[in-house]
Amino acid sequence: MGNRSEKTNVNKSRKMIFAVIIFFLVVSMGLISYLSGFHIDLSQKYRSIEDYENIIFKDSWDNQCYRLWAWGLVKTEDAAVFEDHRDPDTSSYEYRLLVEKAGAEWIEQIVPSPNGKYILYVERIYRGTGTTDDEDVYYIVYSVDDDTNTTVYSGYRQFLLVDWK
């Protein structure tokens, strides 16, 4: 009889330990998601883009610069030289290429890569709720060679400047 109660206690202990581990995993993932602003990129597709490490995002309000990281963007040193690429020329080769080949519609910024193989562009998509600045913002790299788009970052109301050093 004592042997049976010991097995029951061991099973209860194992179940309790398993429940505690699951609880801490769920809380940890929730905390990571919250701290990253829910911009975790598990696909890591942007890593296939040559020289992606030199894409810089800048918050124009506080002049803080960011770079791509697994949990979205990470703060980095401020860029001494940061070119403003807003209000692109609609008659430029890059703009026409993005509209015709990539299907882009609401282009806010265009930044060619230093090696000329890619074009980074920012597209703002209005949600249609009737309020101002209610937009999803997509930071997309178009590959000239492959004719493919890769979203490197996106977020609701994530209005950032971009440059590619």
N, C-alpha and C positions, 0 to 999 in steps of 0.2 A: 504494500500500500504506500509506503514512503517513497518508493521508486517512481510511482505514477505521479505523485504530487511534485516531485522534483522535475520531471519532464514537463509538466504543466507550467511550472514556474520558469523554466528555461525558455519555453516557447513564448510565454508572456514577455519575458525580458527581451527576447529577440525582436518581437513585434514592436515593443516600445522603442528599442534602439533604432529600428528601421523607420518608425514614425518620426522620431526626433531628427534623423538624418534627412528625410524627405522635407520636413518642416524647414530646416536650415537651408537646404538647397533652394526651396521656393522663395524664402525670404531673401537669400543672397541674390538670386536672379532678379527679383523685384527691385532690390536696392541698386544693382548694376544698371538696370533699365531706367530707373528714376534718375540716377546721377548722370547717365549719358544723354538724358533728354529724349529717350526712346529712339535714338538714331543709331542703333547697333546694326552694323552691316555684316551679317553672317556669311554672305556670299563671297565677299572679298574680290569681286570681279574686277574692280579698278586696278588690282595688282598686275593685270595683264597689260596695262598701258605703260609704255616706256616713259620713264622720267616722271611718273605720277608724284614722286616725293617732292617735286618742286612746284606743285600747285599750291598756291597760297590763297587763303580766304581771309578777308579783313572785314571786321565790324566797323562801319564808318562812324558809329556813335562813340565808341570808346577807343578806336584805333588799335584794338587788339587783333593780332594775326593768329591764324589757325592753319593746321595741316591735317590731311586725312589720317585717320587712325581706325583701328578695328571698331571702337565704340563711337564712331562718328568723327568729330573734329577734336583735336587736342591743341591747347594753347602753345604758341611757339614765340620765338623772338620777333620783335616788330621788324618789318621790312623797311630798310632805309629808303629804297626806291620801289615805289609801288605805283604802277601805271593804272590809270582809271580807264576802263574799257566800256563804260556805259554809253548808251545811245549810239549803237553801231550804225555805220553807213549802209543804208539799205541797197545801195548800188554796188557794194563791194563783192568781190568774187566769193569770199567766205559766206556772206549773208545769203547770196543766191544759191550757193551749194547747199547750205543747211536747209533752206526752204524747199528746194527741189528734191534733194536726195534723202535728207534726214527727216523730212516732214515736220520741221519746226515751224511754229506759228507766232508765238509771243516772245521773241528773242529780246532780252534786255542787255546782254553783254556777249561779246565774242572775243576769245583770246586764242590765237594760233599757238601751237606748241613750238618751242625753240627749234626742233628738228623738222618741222613742217609736215609731220605725219598725221597730226591730230588737230582738231579744233574744239576747244572748250567753249561751251555756250551755256548761258543761263536763260531758262524759260520759266515764265510765271504764268500759272494757270488759275484764272479766277474761278472761284467756287460757285458764284451766282447767287449769293445769299442776300444781296442788296446792301451790304456794308462795305466800306472802303478797306483796302489792304487785307481782304479776305482771300488770300491766294496761297496755293502750294507752289513752292519754288524748287526747281530741278536744276542741278548742275550736271551737265551731260557732256561727255567727250565723244566726238564723232571721229571715227577712223577714216581717213581719206583713202587709204589702201584697201581696207576691208569693206567699206561702205556700211559700217555698223555703229550703233549708239551704245554707250555704256554710261549709265547714271552713276556718278561717283558720290553724290550726296544729294539729299532732298529733305525738305521739311516744310511744315506749315509756318508761313511768315518768316522764313529764314532768309532775310534780305541781306546778303553779304556781297562784297566786292570780290572779284577774283583776279588773279594774275598768275602767269606761268613763267618762272625764272629759268 
